Every structure is written in structure tokens, then in C-alpha cells.
Amino acid sequence: MFQIDAMSRTPVYEQVITQVEKFVLAGILTAGDKMPSVRNLSMELSVNPNTIQKAYTELDRRGITCSVPGKGNFISENALEILREDRKNHLEDLSNVVGELKLAGIPYEDVRDCVVKIYGEEKK
């Protein structure tokens, strides 16, 4: 399920965090799902267990997962809402990018077509 790009400039623990967040947003991981143990995931990905623990600690800090002593790490009940709210904050970034595209003379239709393509809606 998890894949690490050893050639990436992104640290491994951040790659794990990003993948967990994408899995939650996509519905692959849902509230209450048990995460792989630190040991199992570190062996599966061939990385140091401390790296996985660092990712899990950060996910717990963000409220995406919760740790249950003696049981493991689980996706939190409000993980999806936390991530959706966080992604809403990216709208300002999108607005800035669209403004730059407008200044560069990129036609509105090209921007709209890009958004429609990503959302998977049919052109009207």
C-alpha cells in the first residue's frame, strides 16, 4: 500500500504522512482503521523504525491518527474533517496561482478545462 521514493528530495517520514493523508481523503483509510505497526511498516518499506515513528508521531499531533497504548495507531474519528479543512486553506494558494495565470495571458477556458478535467466533470 505504501510506497517510498528513495530518490525523492522529500524525507521518507513526510512521504508516509502524505500517503496516509491521501488514503484518508480517498476513503482507502477510514475512521477506526488500524495502521500498520511501526515495525511492520519499517520492514515493508526497508526504512529505519525511527523514521516511521516520526511520521506516526506527526500524524498523531495533527489529529489524523490516535495512539492506543498496547493496541497500535488508528485513524481518528475526525481525520477526514481535519484534512478537508486543511485542504480548504489551499484555496488561497489556488487563487494566487490563477491570478498569475491570468497575468500571463492564459485563457480562462484553459484554466476552467483543467479544473473540469481534475474533477472529472463532463464539459457542457
KAQUIQUI-V129113 format. One record per residue. N is the residue number from 1. PSI is psi in radians with two decimals (NA if undefined). OMEGA is omega in degrees with one decimal (none if undefined). Layout:
n	psi	omega
N	PSI	OMEGA
N	PSI	OMEGA
This chain:
n	psi	omega
1	-0.88	179.4
2	2.51	176.6
3	2.38	-179.5
4	2.34	174.8
5	1.78	-176.6
6	-0.35	-178.6
7	-0.10	-178.3
8	2.63	175.0
9	-0.21	178.8
10	2.23	179.2
11	2.62	-176.7
12	-0.74	-177.9
13	-0.61	177.5
14	-0.60	176.1
15	-0.72	178.5
16	-0.81	179.6
17	-0.84	-179.3
18	-0.73	-179.1
19	-0.72	177.6
20	-0.79	-179.9
21	-0.75	178.3
22	-0.69	179.1
23	-0.67	178.3
24	-0.83	-179.3
25	-0.58	-179.4
26	-0.13	-179.6
27	0.13	178.0
28	-0.69	172.9
29	2.28	-179.2
30	2.94	-178.4
31	2.27	178.3
32	-0.21	179.0
33	2.44	179.1
34	2.33	175.8
35	2.70	174.1
36	2.61	178.4
37	2.72	179.1
38	-0.79	-178.0
39	-0.83	-178.8
40	-0.78	-178.5
41	-0.65	179.0
42	-0.65	177.4
43	-0.73	-179.5
44	-0.70	-176.7
45	-0.09	-178.0
46	0.87	176.4
47	2.87	179.9
48	2.36	178.0
49	-0.52	178.3
50	-0.55	178.5
51	-0.78	178.7
52	-0.71	178.3
53	-0.66	178.2
54	-0.75	178.3
55	-0.78	-179.0
56	-0.68	178.4
57	-0.74	179.5
58	-0.70	176.7
59	-0.68	178.1
60	-0.72	179.1
61	-0.65	-179.9
62	-0.21	-179.6
63	0.17	-179.5
64	-0.65	177.0
65	2.91	172.3
66	2.49	-178.1
67	2.30	175.9
68	1.93	-177.1
69	2.26	178.7
70	-0.16	-178.1
71	-0.64	179.9
72	-2.85	180.0
73	2.43	-177.5
74	2.65	174.1
75	2.28	-176.4
76	2.80	-178.4
77	-0.55	-177.0
78	0.38	-178.7
79	-0.79	-177.6
80	-0.75	179.7
81	-0.71	178.6
82	-0.79	-178.3
83	-0.68	178.0
84	-0.74	178.8
85	-0.72	178.2
86	-0.72	-179.3
87	-0.53	176.7
88	-0.58	179.2
89	-0.31	178.8
90	-0.18	179.1
91	-0.62	177.5
92	-0.71	176.6
93	-0.75	179.1
94	-0.74	178.7
95	-0.73	177.9
96	-0.74	179.6
97	-0.77	179.8
98	-0.69	176.1
99	-0.72	178.1
100	-0.69	177.4
101	-0.71	178.3
102	-0.79	178.5
103	-0.56	-179.7
104	-0.07	177.5
105	0.25	177.5
106	2.20	-177.8
107	2.53	177.9
108	-0.72	-177.2
109	-0.66	178.9
110	-0.71	178.8
111	-0.81	179.0
112	-0.79	-179.8
113	-0.63	177.8
114	-0.79	179.6
115	-0.76	179.7
116	-0.71	179.3
117	-0.76	-178.6
118	-0.72	-179.6
119	-0.22	176.8
120	0.36	179.0
121	2.65	177.1
122	2.57	175.1
123	2.52	-179.6
124	NA	none
